[in-house]
Amino acid sequence: MQDKEMMKLFESGLRKSEILLMIWKMWLKSVLGVVSKRGGFKSILKRFGCMFKEGVDLHKIGSEIQNIATDISTLRSSLETYNIRPARESGAGGVSFEHEMQQRLRRTYSHIVERDVVGLEDSVKELAMHLVRSGDGHRVVSIWGMGGLGKTTLAKRVYHDKEVRQHFDCFAWVCISQRCQVRDVWEEILVKVSAVQRTEIAQTRDGEIAKKLHLVQQESGCLVVLDDIWSIETWESLKAAFPLCAETKSRILLTTRNEEVSLHSDRNGFLFQPRSLNDDEVGNS
């Protein structure tokens, strides 16, 4: 079953079950209302005279609710296969199913490199130079520009550049996007740049994770790519894990649509804005 079909079935199932439960509650309320009114014994008997038929209907409703509950349980199990959580109330700080699906579709992966884009060689060379060059004070190299400009594509080329791979000791690529889960980002980076296992991290407090990640980058030459940072607030929530003021070989390469994020992340950092590619530079895949 495709993800979109799964999402539609899940959401429609929830709506249907909510309606049936509402009908059940309304029926109970109506019965209690008759008993509490001063309509006398005759009124109560008349009301309960209809209960047999309603009871049959409610039995059908109850069976339908049970069937829907079973379907939802099956859907939940299937969704767990995709590592997707069901919808929750947004007011309680939850992430909706639909939004999480969008986040997953936006996620980027370092090993998937677009081969049909040309004309990036000079840009890759310039960015690589600022990452590997020592003594210039750069801790953060930023690629910024509007959506669709090719920031992530360029960052991948730099990430896999031969000179860059030879210069750094360890590498980590993390897609941030709009909803940043700070601990998840730190964990993912720490696992990639160190020998720490996820089972060990699970028992570690957030502050200790940030401290370990900071120390690893300070002692080794790590290149960490933070792809698609949307806001200054997101950067502020992440930066405690990075040795921005220490003498280190490690560097951060980030992509963002917001120039303010680039300016704020490192006062001495290098900002790069890709130019728009023309039709001749983008081939057909």
N, C-alpha and C positions, 0 to 999 in steps of 0.2 A: 504493500500500500504506500502511495506517495505521501510526502509530508503534508502537502496542502489538503489532500483528501482526509488525512488523519485529523488535521486541525478542524475541518468543517464538521466531521462526525462528532468529534469531542465536544465542540461548542454547542452544536444542535442538541446533543444528548443532554448536556447540562441544562439548557433552556427548557427542554421538554420535562425533565424531572422536576425542575423548579415549579412549573405550572401545575403539574399533578399534585405536588406536595401542598401548593397553595389551595387547590380545590379541597383536599383532605382537611386542611385547617379550617376553611370556611364552613364545611359541613359540621364539624365538631362545635364550632362557635354558634351555629344556628340552633343546634340541639340544646345546648346549654342555655341559650337565650330564651327558648320556649319554656324550659323548666323554671327559669327565674322570673318570668313574667307572671302577672296576676290574671292569667286567663282561665284559671280553674282546672279541675281534673278533666273535664270534657275536652278542653283545648289540648291538653297534654296527650290524651288518648288519640285525638284526631291527628296530631303530629306524628305520634309513633305508629299510626296506621300506615303511614307512607314509608316507614323505616325499612320494611322488608324489601321493597323494590329498590330503595336507595342503597340498602345493604348489599344487594346483588351488584349494583353498579359500582359501589365502592370496593367490593371484592375484586372486580375487574381492574379498577384503578390501582388497587394495591398490588395486584399481579403485574400490571404494567410497570409500576414503579420498581418492583423487584427485578423485572427484566432489564429495565434501563440501568439500574444500579449495577447489574452484572455486566452489561455492555460497557459502562463507564470504567468498571474495574479492569476489564480486558484492555480497553483503550489506554488506561494509565500504564499497564504493564508494557504495552507496545511502545508507548512514548518513552518509557525508561530505557528502552533499547536504543533510542536516539539521544539519550541523556537530556531529555527536555522535560521541564517541570510544567504542570498544568497551570491554568490561569488562577491568579489570586487577586484579592482586592487591592487596587493600586493605592488606596489610602493607608493601607497597612504596610506600605513599603515593598509590596510584591512586584514582580515583573510579569506582565501579561504574556500569555502564550504567543499571541500574534507578534508582540514586540520581540520576544526572544527568538522567534523564527526569523524575523528581519535581521536581528543581530547575527545570527548564524550565517545567513546568506551574505552578510557584509564582511564576515571574518576572512582574514588573509593568511596565507601560508607561505613561508619563505621558500619552500621547495618547488612551488608552482611558479615558474618564471615564463613570462610571455616571450616567445621567440620571434613573433612577427612584427616587433617594434624596432625600428632602426633610427639612427640619428641621435642616440643617447651617449655615444662614446665620449665626447668632450665633457659632458655633464658628469658622467661616472668618474672620469679621470680627475676632475676638479674636486668633487666631493671626497674621493678616496685620498687625495693629497692632504686635505684638511683633517681627515681622520687619523692618518698615520704619522703626520708631521708632529714632531715634539717641539716644545718650547714656545708655541704660539698661544698657549692659554686656553685653547678650545677644549671644553669638556662636552659640549653639546653641539652637534651639527644638525641643523633643521632644514627640512624640505617643506616649504609651505606654498599654498595656492588653492584655488577653488577646486571643488570636486570635479573629477574627470580630467584633470590636467596631467595625470600620469605620475603622481607622487609615489604611490606604492610600487609601481612598475620600476621606477628609477631606483628606489630604495633597495629593491630586490637585486638589481644589477650591481649596485655598490656592495651589498651584503655578500655576493658571490664573486666579487672581483678578486683576481689572483693576488694582487698586491695586498689587499685587505686581509685575505685569508692567511697569508704568510705572516702578516704583522701581528695579529691578535692570537691569543692562546685559546680563547673560548668564545662562544657565540650564543646569543639568544634573540629570538624574534617573538614579539608579543603584539597581538592586535588589541587595541584599547577600546575604540569606538565610544558611543555616547554613554553607555552605562558601564562605568569602570568599577570592578570589584577589586579593591586594592590588594587584599590578601591573596586572591587568586593570581593576580599579576605577579606579585612578589614570589609566590610559590613556584610559578611556572618558570620564572627567570632563574631562581636559585637551583632548581633541579637541573636546568640546562647548563649552568656554568660551574657546577660543583658536583661532588660525589654524594651530596645529601639525598636521601631517599624520601619519597612522599610520605611513607609511613612515619618517619621521624618528624617531618614537618608538621604532620597532623597534630602532634602533641606539643607543638611550639606556639607560644604567644606571638601576636603580630609584631610587637616591638623587637622580639628576639629574631624573628625572620628578617626584619629590616636590618638589624645589626649584623647578622651573618652575611647577608647579601652585600652590605656595604663593605665588610672586611674582605670578602672574596674578590671584589672588584678592585679594592685598594692594593691587594697583594698580587693579583694577576692582571693580565691584559685582556679585558673582556670588551667585546662590542655588543651592546644591547640596542636593539631596534624597537622603538615604541611607535607602532604604526597607528595613525589616525587618532591623535589626541584632540579633543574638541574644545577644551576650556582650560583656563589658568587654574581653576579649582582642582581639576583632575591632576594636573602636574603637581600642584602643591601637596596633594594627598599621596603622591608617589615618591617624591624627591628624597624623602628621609632615607631611602635605601641606596642612594647613589652618592659616591664620594666626589661631590662637585668642587670642594675646596681643597682636596688633598692632591699631593703629587702622585699621579698614577698614570699608567699606560692605557687604562680603560677609557672608553668613549661611549657616548649615547648618540644614536642617530634617530631622530624623530620626524614624523610627518604630521602635518596639521593643516587645517583649512584656515586657521586663525593666526594671523601674523603676531598678535599679542602674545600668544603662547610661546612662539619662537623667541621673541624679545625678552620675555619674562624668565624663560628657562635658564638662560646663561647670558649675562651681560657681555661676556667676551666671546660668545659663541658665534658660529658662522651660519648665516642665513642664505638659503638658496631657493630661488623661485624658478621652477621649470618654465620653459617657453612652450606655447601650444604647438603640437606637432601638425604638420600639414598632411594631406591625403597620401602623398608619395612616401611619407615616412611611416605610415601605418599600413601594413600589408593585410591581406585577407587570410584568416586562420583556416 
